[in-house]
Amino acid sequence: MKKPEKAEQDAKNLIATLDIKRILDMFEMTETMDDPSVSIMRDWYMDEIEKRYPREFDKWLDTDDMAISTLRKLIFAQETVK
């Protein structure tokens, strides 16, 4: 059996290998999940999104619209500029 710290790090490492579209899709899927551990998963997704797109993430947090679709628009608007 894996230690909780090892399992957590493995999960974070896996998330880090995903492309941003997949991370956003998985993050969005957690909105309808009803499990106490979902908040932990959401934190991991948000940490990875913030790491990759700090300005867009902060902008999203400052909006009145906290929908993941809004975050997605901010990120992909930036992606087209890159």
C-alpha positions as CSV (number, residue, x, y, z in Angstrom):
1,M,0.0,0.0,0.0
2,K,1.3,3.4,-0.9
3,K,1.8,6.0,1.7
4,P,-0.6,8.9,1.4
5,E,2.2,11.4,0.7
6,K,3.5,9.2,-2.1
7,A,0.0,8.7,-3.6
8,E,-0.6,12.5,-3.5
9,Q,2.7,13.2,-5.2
10,D,2.0,10.6,-7.9
11,A,-1.4,12.2,-8.5
12,K,0.2,15.7,-8.8
13,N,2.9,14.3,-11.1
14,L,0.3,12.7,-13.3
15,I,-1.7,16.0,-13.5
16,A,1.5,17.8,-14.5
17,T,1.9,15.6,-17.5
18,L,-1.6,16.4,-18.9
19,D,-2.3,19.1,-21.5
20,I,-4.3,22.1,-20.3
21,K,-7.4,21.1,-22.1
22,R,-7.5,17.8,-20.3
23,I,-6.8,19.4,-16.9
24,L,-9.6,21.9,-17.4
25,D,-12.0,19.1,-18.5
26,M,-11.1,17.1,-15.4
27,F,-11.4,20.1,-13.2
28,E,-14.8,20.9,-14.7
29,M,-16.0,17.3,-14.0
30,T,-15.3,17.7,-10.3
31,E,-18.1,20.4,-10.1
32,T,-20.8,17.7,-10.1
33,M,-19.0,15.2,-7.9
34,D,-20.3,14.7,-4.3
35,D,-17.4,13.3,-2.4
36,P,-15.4,14.9,0.4
37,S,-12.1,14.2,-1.3
38,V,-13.1,16.1,-4.4
39,S,-12.0,19.4,-2.8
40,I,-8.4,17.9,-2.6
41,M,-8.5,17.0,-6.3
42,R,-9.8,20.5,-7.2
43,D,-6.9,22.0,-5.3
44,W,-4.4,19.9,-7.3
45,Y,-6.0,21.0,-10.6
46,M,-6.0,24.6,-9.6
47,D,-2.4,24.5,-8.4
48,E,-1.3,23.1,-11.8
49,I,-3.4,25.7,-13.7
50,E,-2.1,28.5,-11.6
51,K,1.5,27.3,-12.1
52,R,1.1,27.3,-15.9
53,Y,-1.1,30.4,-16.3
54,P,-0.7,32.6,-13.2
55,R,-2.0,35.8,-14.8
56,E,-5.1,34.2,-16.3
57,F,-5.7,32.3,-13.1
58,D,-5.5,35.5,-11.0
59,K,-7.8,37.3,-13.4
60,W,-10.3,34.5,-13.1
61,L,-10.2,34.7,-9.3
62,D,-10.9,38.4,-9.6
63,T,-14.0,38.0,-11.8
64,D,-17.5,37.8,-10.6
65,D,-17.9,34.7,-12.8
66,M,-16.1,31.8,-11.3
67,A,-17.3,29.4,-13.9
68,I,-14.6,27.1,-15.3
69,S,-15.8,28.1,-18.8
70,T,-14.6,31.6,-17.9
71,L,-11.2,30.3,-16.9
72,R,-11.0,28.3,-20.0
73,K,-11.8,31.4,-22.2
74,L,-9.0,33.4,-20.4
75,I,-6.5,30.6,-20.9
76,F,-7.3,29.9,-24.5
77,A,-7.4,33.6,-25.4
78,Q,-3.8,33.7,-24.1
79,E,-2.9,30.5,-26.0
80,T,-3.9,32.1,-29.3
81,V,-1.5,35.0,-28.6
82,K,1.5,32.8,-27.8
